[in-house]
Amino acid sequence: QSIEGVISKKAGVKSIRVSLANGNGTVEYDPLLTSPETLRKA
């Protein structure tokens, strides 16, 4: 599965955008439901 597919299914994730060309991504999430550490482990 794609990075976007896996992360977008996690609780608290509102949106995700990944640019493989630029080597970066942006995740909008609810800090009451998840954390950057949890999303990095995904």
N, CA, C and O atoms as a GROMACS GRO file, in nm:
protein
  168
    1GLN      N    1   0.083  -0.119   0.000
    1GLN     CA    2   0.000   0.000   0.000
    1GLN      C    3   0.087   0.125   0.000
    1GLN      O    4   0.203   0.122   0.040
    2SER      N    5   0.029   0.233  -0.044
    2SER     CA    6   0.100   0.360  -0.047
    2SER      C    7   0.110   0.420   0.093
    2SER      O    8   0.033   0.384   0.182
    3ILE      N    9   0.204   0.508   0.110
    3ILE     CA   10   0.219   0.580   0.238
    3ILE      C   11   0.089   0.653   0.270
    3ILE      O   12   0.042   0.649   0.384
    4GLU      N   13   0.032   0.718   0.170
    4GLU     CA   14  -0.092   0.792   0.192
    4GLU      C   15  -0.204   0.699   0.236
    4GLU      O   16  -0.282   0.733   0.325
    5GLY      N   17  -0.213   0.582   0.174
    5GLY     CA   18  -0.318   0.487   0.208
    5GLY      C   19  -0.308   0.438   0.351
    5GLY      O   20  -0.410   0.429   0.420
    6VAL      N   21  -0.187   0.407   0.395
    6VAL     CA   22  -0.167   0.356   0.531
    6VAL      C   23  -0.194   0.464   0.635
    6VAL      O   24  -0.268   0.441   0.730
    7ILE      N   25  -0.135   0.581   0.617
    7ILE     CA   26  -0.149   0.688   0.716
    7ILE      C   27  -0.291   0.742   0.721
    7ILE      O   28  -0.341   0.774   0.829
    8SER      N   29  -0.356   0.754   0.606
    8SER     CA   30  -0.491   0.812   0.603
    8SER      C   31  -0.592   0.729   0.680
    8SER      O   32  -0.696   0.780   0.719
    9LYS      N   33  -0.563   0.601   0.703
    9LYS     CA   34  -0.655   0.513   0.778
    9LYS      C   35  -0.636   0.522   0.929
    9LYS      O   36  -0.715   0.467   1.004
   10LYS      N   37  -0.532   0.591   0.972
   10LYS     CA   38  -0.506   0.601   1.116
   10LYS      C   39  -0.604   0.698   1.182
   10LYS      O   40  -0.644   0.799   1.123
   11ALA      N   41  -0.641   0.666   1.306
   11ALA     CA   42  -0.733   0.752   1.380
   11ALA      C   43  -0.674   0.890   1.398
   11ALA      O   44  -0.556   0.904   1.432
   12GLY      N   45  -0.754   0.992   1.374
   12GLY     CA   46  -0.712   1.129   1.395
   12GLY      C   47  -0.652   1.198   1.274
   12GLY      O   48  -0.632   1.320   1.277
   13VAL      N   49  -0.624   1.124   1.168
   13VAL     CA   50  -0.564   1.184   1.049
   13VAL      C   51  -0.674   1.251   0.967
   13VAL      O   52  -0.771   1.186   0.928
   14LYS      N   53  -0.657   1.380   0.941
   14LYS     CA   54  -0.756   1.456   0.863
   14LYS      C   55  -0.719   1.457   0.716
   14LYS      O   56  -0.806   1.443   0.630
   15SER      N   57  -0.589   1.473   0.685
   15SER     CA   58  -0.545   1.472   0.546
   15SER      C   59  -0.397   1.440   0.540
   15SER      O   60  -0.324   1.459   0.637
   16ILE      N   61  -0.354   1.392   0.424
   16ILE     CA   62  -0.212   1.365   0.401
   16ILE      C   63  -0.180   1.395   0.256
   16ILE      O   64  -0.256   1.362   0.165
   17ARG      N   65  -0.064   1.458   0.236
   17ARG     CA   66  -0.014   1.484   0.101
   17ARG      C   67   0.133   1.445   0.099
   17ARG      O   68   0.211   1.490   0.183
   18VAL      N   69   0.171   1.360   0.002
   18VAL     CA   70   0.309   1.314  -0.008
   18VAL      C   71   0.362   1.348  -0.146
   18VAL      O   72   0.294   1.328  -0.247
   19SER      N   73   0.484   1.401  -0.150
   19SER     CA   74   0.552   1.428  -0.277
   19SER      C   75   0.680   1.346  -0.280
   19SER      O   76   0.778   1.380  -0.215
   20LEU      N   77   0.678   1.237  -0.357
   20LEU     CA   78   0.798   1.155  -0.369
   20LEU      C   79   0.907   1.230  -0.444
   20LEU      O   80   1.025   1.211  -0.417
   21ALA      N   81   0.868   1.315  -0.537
   21ALA     CA   82   0.966   1.393  -0.613
   21ALA      C   83   1.045   1.486  -0.522
   21ALA      O   84   1.166   1.503  -0.539
   22ASN      N   85   0.976   1.546  -0.424
   22ASN     CA   86   1.042   1.638  -0.331
   22ASN      C   87   1.093   1.568  -0.205
   22ASN      O   88   1.170   1.625  -0.128
   23GLY      N   89   1.048   1.444  -0.185
   23GLY     CA   90   1.091   1.369  -0.068
   23GLY      C   91   1.031   1.417   0.062
   23GLY      O   92   1.095   1.409   0.167
   24ASN      N   93   0.907   1.468   0.056
   24ASN     CA   94   0.844   1.515   0.179
   24ASN      C   95   0.695   1.488   0.180
   24ASN      O   96   0.637   1.445   0.080
   25GLY      N   97   0.634   1.514   0.293
   25GLY     CA   98   0.491   1.496   0.306
   25GLY      C   99   0.436   1.584   0.416
   25GLY      O  100   0.509   1.630   0.503
   26THR      N  101   0.306   1.608   0.410
   26THR     CA  102   0.237   1.689   0.510
   26THR      C  103   0.117   1.612   0.560
   26THR      O  104   0.036   1.562   0.481
   27VAL      N  105   0.105   1.602   0.691
   27VAL     CA  106  -0.008   1.533   0.752
   27VAL      C  107  -0.080   1.630   0.843
   27VAL      O  108  -0.020   1.693   0.930
   28GLU      N  109  -0.210   1.643   0.822
   28GLU     CA  110  -0.294   1.722   0.913
   28GLU      C  111  -0.365   1.622   1.003
   28GLU      O  112  -0.432   1.530   0.954
   29TYR      N  113  -0.352   1.640   1.135
   29TYR     CA  114  -0.408   1.542   1.228
   29TYR      C  115  -0.464   1.611   1.352
   29TYR      O  116  -0.434   1.726   1.381
   30ASP      N  117  -0.547   1.535   1.424
   30ASP     CA  118  -0.605   1.583   1.550
   30ASP      C  119  -0.513   1.539   1.664
   30ASP      O  120  -0.501   1.419   1.689
   31PRO      N  121  -0.448   1.632   1.732
   31PRO     CA  122  -0.353   1.595   1.837
   31PRO      C  123  -0.418   1.527   1.958
   31PRO      O  124  -0.348   1.470   2.042
   32LEU      N  125  -0.549   1.532   1.968
   32LEU     CA  126  -0.617   1.461   2.076
   32LEU      C  127  -0.630   1.312   2.045
   32LEU      O  128  -0.653   1.231   2.135
   33LEU      N  129  -0.614   1.275   1.917
   33LEU     CA  130  -0.634   1.136   1.876
   33LEU      C  131  -0.506   1.064   1.834
   33LEU      O  132  -0.502   0.941   1.836
   34THR      N  133  -0.404   1.138   1.796
   34THR     CA  134  -0.279   1.074   1.754
   34THR      C  135  -0.163   1.171   1.775
   34THR      O  136  -0.183   1.285   1.817
   35SER      N  137  -0.044   1.124   1.745
   35SER     CA  138   0.076   1.207   1.763
   35SER      C  139   0.173   1.183   1.649
   35SER      O  140   0.163   1.081   1.580
   36PRO      N  141   0.267   1.274   1.629
   36PRO     CA  142   0.368   1.251   1.524
   36PRO      C  143   0.444   1.120   1.544
   36PRO      O  144   0.476   1.052   1.447
   37GLU      N  145   0.474   1.086   1.670
   37GLU     CA  146   0.546   0.962   1.697
   37GLU      C  147   0.467   0.840   1.652
   37GLU      O  148   0.523   0.747   1.594
   38THR      N  149   0.338   0.840   1.680
   38THR     CA  150   0.252   0.729   1.639
   38THR      C  151   0.246   0.718   1.488
   38THR      O  152   0.252   0.607   1.434
   39LEU      N  153   0.234   0.830   1.420
   39LEU     CA  154   0.226   0.828   1.274
   39LEU      C  155   0.358   0.786   1.211
   39LEU      O  156   0.358   0.718   1.108
   40ARG      N  157   0.470   0.825   1.270
   40ARG     CA  158   0.600   0.783   1.217
   40ARG      C  159   0.617   0.632   1.226
   40ARG      O  160   0.678   0.571   1.137
   41LYS      N  161   0.565   0.572   1.331
   41LYS     CA  162   0.576   0.426   1.349
   41LYS      C  163   0.492   0.350   1.248
   41LYS      O  164   0.519   0.233   1.220
   42ALA      N  165   0.390   0.414   1.194
   42ALA     CA  166   0.300   0.348   1.099
   42ALA      C  167   0.377   0.317   0.972
   42ALA      O  168   0.321   0.261   0.878
   0.00000   0.00000   0.00000
